[in-house]
Amino acid sequence: MKQRRKKLKKGIIMSTILACSLLFGSIGVGAETKVTQQTSTSVSVTKASATVSKKGVLTFPKKFSMKKVTSELKPEAVKLIKIYGESLNTGKTKSFNSYVNKHVAEKADSNYLLGRKYVRDNYSQKVKEMRKVNSKKTLSTYSKAVKEVKTSKLKVDNTYKGTGFATFTYQFQPKNFDAFGWVTVKFKFTQLKNGKYVLENVYFIY
């Protein structure tokens, strides 16, 4: 018997829609590492370094490959979607806030970045709206389905490079939920004066 898809209501307010609409590389080929495997003969294997630095604030260099960055950000998208699923079920945003505090660049007098507080507040509002228009039972079921996300099930919705910024958008459709159940997360990187790109904003789109 074909299983009916569940429906999820989207909590939408105009101010949030406007905010979301407005929020809208040197490939670090780096020193290639030669690994010599000792068999009957020596074999040299070259491993390219990652473009995106994930130790603190997510960054990548002035010259970069959109394709490579898109691939390297997939695990981050999966991590955030799982956090989002948990937030919808519990109403808590601590995990997301911790992610932002570690990986999003902070605003300063020397830049025009949105700042971490803006990113945290925007996420908190999104979670509140979703919890307001959906029942606890629906959210519990949806949350479990959302947290089943894997990189192999992730869809690259859109990537774009503009003057001084680049965006990467990913989608995931939880099992047994209709089109309204799609989860969409977007990363926006902004270029600083030194040429480096930093993660300025990460948010979920209605």
VMD Tcl script that draws the C-alpha trace (Angstrom):
set ca {
  {0.00 0.00 0.00}
  {1.39 3.36 -0.96}
  {2.13 5.41 2.10}
  {0.55 8.87 2.17}
  {2.95 11.74 2.53}
  {2.59 13.84 5.65}
  {2.05 17.56 5.44}
  {4.03 20.12 7.38}
  {2.87 23.68 7.87}
  {5.37 26.43 7.24}
  {5.29 29.27 9.77}
  {5.73 32.33 7.57}
  {5.61 36.05 8.38}
  {6.40 38.80 5.90}
  {9.22 40.33 7.93}
  {11.04 37.00 7.95}
  {10.50 36.50 4.22}
  {11.97 39.93 3.55}
  {14.91 39.25 5.84}
  {15.64 35.97 4.06}
  {15.35 37.56 0.61}
  {17.78 40.33 1.55}
  {20.29 37.91 2.95}
  {20.65 36.86 -0.23}
  {38.14 32.38 -4.31}
  {43.32 30.72 -4.60}
  {42.10 27.14 -4.69}
  {44.23 26.24 -1.78}
  {45.94 23.64 -3.85}
  {48.49 24.01 -1.07}
  {51.59 21.95 -0.78}
  {50.63 18.62 -2.25}
  {51.62 15.76 -0.02}
  {53.43 12.83 -1.53}
  {52.78 9.57 0.17}
  {55.16 6.80 -0.78}
  {53.85 3.30 -0.43}
  {56.56 0.66 -0.07}
  {55.57 -2.35 -2.12}
  {57.67 -4.07 -4.72}
  {58.22 -0.56 -6.14}
  {57.71 2.93 -4.68}
  {54.38 4.53 -5.66}
  {53.82 8.29 -5.25}
  {50.25 9.34 -4.36}
  {49.25 13.00 -4.37}
  {46.54 14.26 -2.04}
  {45.07 17.74 -2.58}
  {44.46 19.87 0.48}
  {40.97 21.04 1.45}
  {39.79 24.46 0.27}
  {37.53 25.23 3.22}
  {39.14 25.72 6.63}
  {36.83 24.43 9.37}
  {38.98 24.83 12.49}
  {37.21 28.01 13.56}
  {35.32 30.46 11.38}
  {34.63 28.75 8.07}
  {36.88 30.34 5.43}
  {38.29 29.78 1.98}
  {40.82 31.74 -0.11}
  {40.37 34.42 -2.78}
  {40.78 31.97 -5.64}
  {38.63 28.91 -5.19}
  {36.60 26.27 -7.01}
  {32.83 26.53 -6.53}
  {32.56 22.80 -7.19}
  {35.13 21.92 -4.54}
  {33.69 24.25 -1.89}
  {30.17 22.95 -2.62}
  {31.36 19.41 -1.96}
  {33.31 20.32 1.20}
  {30.33 22.13 2.73}
  {27.99 19.14 2.44}
  {28.99 17.67 5.84}
  {28.35 21.08 7.41}
  {24.90 21.22 5.84}
  {24.11 17.75 7.19}
  {25.30 18.76 10.65}
  {23.10 21.87 10.66}
  {20.02 20.09 9.33}
  {20.29 17.56 12.16}
  {20.59 20.42 14.65}
  {17.52 22.03 13.10}
  {15.52 18.83 13.44}
  {16.38 18.62 17.14}
  {15.48 22.28 17.69}
  {12.03 21.78 16.17}
  {11.37 18.92 18.57}
  {12.70 20.56 21.75}
  {12.51 24.28 21.03}
  {16.13 24.63 22.16}
  {18.71 26.44 20.02}
  {21.87 25.89 22.10}
  {23.55 23.59 19.56}
  {22.93 26.00 16.70}
  {24.16 28.94 18.76}
  {27.36 27.05 19.58}
  {27.89 26.33 15.89}
  {27.42 30.00 15.03}
  {29.75 31.19 17.79}
  {32.47 28.89 16.46}
  {32.04 29.03 12.69}
  {30.39 32.38 11.78}
  {32.51 35.53 11.50}
  {31.71 38.31 13.98}
  {31.03 41.85 12.87}
  {33.62 44.52 13.65}
  {34.41 48.15 12.88}
  {36.55 46.95 9.99}
  {33.75 45.04 8.23}
  {30.03 45.19 7.46}
  {29.10 41.68 8.51}
  {25.71 40.87 10.03}
  {27.18 39.45 13.21}
  {26.53 36.30 15.20}
  {23.64 37.70 17.22}
  {21.70 38.41 14.04}
  {22.24 34.84 12.81}
  {21.23 33.33 16.17}
  {18.12 35.51 16.49}
  {16.99 34.72 12.95}
  {17.24 30.99 13.65}
  {15.42 31.28 16.96}
  {12.54 33.09 15.27}
  {12.32 30.42 12.58}
  {12.12 27.63 15.16}
  {9.45 29.47 17.18}
  {7.26 29.96 14.12}
  {7.50 26.33 13.06}
  {6.64 25.11 16.56}
  {3.71 27.50 16.74}
  {1.91 26.22 13.65}
  {2.59 22.48 14.02}
  {1.44 19.99 16.66}
  {3.92 18.31 19.00}
  {3.14 14.96 17.39}
  {3.84 16.27 13.89}
  {7.05 17.96 15.01}
  {8.24 14.82 16.79}
  {7.71 12.70 13.68}
  {9.21 15.35 11.42}
  {12.22 15.82 13.67}
  {13.09 12.12 13.52}
  {12.78 12.13 9.73}
  {14.92 15.27 9.39}
  {17.71 13.79 11.51}
  {18.00 10.88 9.06}
  {19.77 13.23 6.63}
  {23.03 12.03 5.06}
  {25.38 13.62 2.55}
  {24.27 11.03 -0.02}
  {20.66 12.19 0.35}
  {21.49 15.88 0.22}
  {20.56 17.90 -2.87}
  {22.60 20.90 -4.01}
  {19.80 23.37 -4.70}
  {21.84 26.34 -5.84}
  {25.32 27.88 -5.79}
  {26.20 31.42 -6.79}
  {29.28 33.62 -6.88}
  {28.77 37.38 -6.97}
  {31.02 40.36 -6.44}
  {32.51 39.90 -3.00}
  {30.32 37.00 -1.91}
  {29.34 33.40 -2.64}
  {26.32 31.35 -1.57}
  {25.74 27.61 -1.30}
  {22.24 26.17 -0.80}
  {21.36 22.57 0.10}
  {18.04 20.73 0.42}
  {16.82 17.55 2.03}
  {13.39 15.95 1.81}
  {12.52 13.90 4.90}
  {10.98 10.51 4.15}
  {7.16 10.41 3.94}
  {6.78 14.21 3.94}
  {5.50 16.26 1.02}
  {7.14 19.28 -0.64}
  {6.35 21.46 2.36}
  {8.62 19.24 4.41}
  {11.78 20.08 2.45}
  {14.57 21.50 4.61}
  {16.68 24.17 2.90}
  {19.85 25.58 4.44}
  {21.92 28.36 2.91}
  {25.51 29.45 3.57}
  {26.60 32.96 2.67}
  {30.32 33.76 2.51}
  {31.56 37.35 2.27}
  {34.96 38.46 1.02}
  {37.09 40.55 3.37}
  {39.62 43.22 2.36}
  {42.44 40.68 2.52}
  {40.68 38.61 -0.16}
  {39.67 35.75 2.11}
  {36.02 34.62 2.25}
  {34.40 34.09 5.65}
  {31.05 32.60 6.64}
  {28.80 35.58 7.34}
  {25.42 33.92 7.56}
  {23.79 30.49 7.64}
  {20.03 30.19 7.71}
  {17.04 28.01 6.89}
  {14.69 29.11 4.11}
  {10.93 28.67 4.09}
}
mol new
graphics top color blue
foreach p $ca { graphics top sphere $p radius 0.5 }
foreach p [lrange $ca 0 end-1] q [lrange $ca 1 end] { graphics top cylinder $p $q radius 0.2 }
display resetview
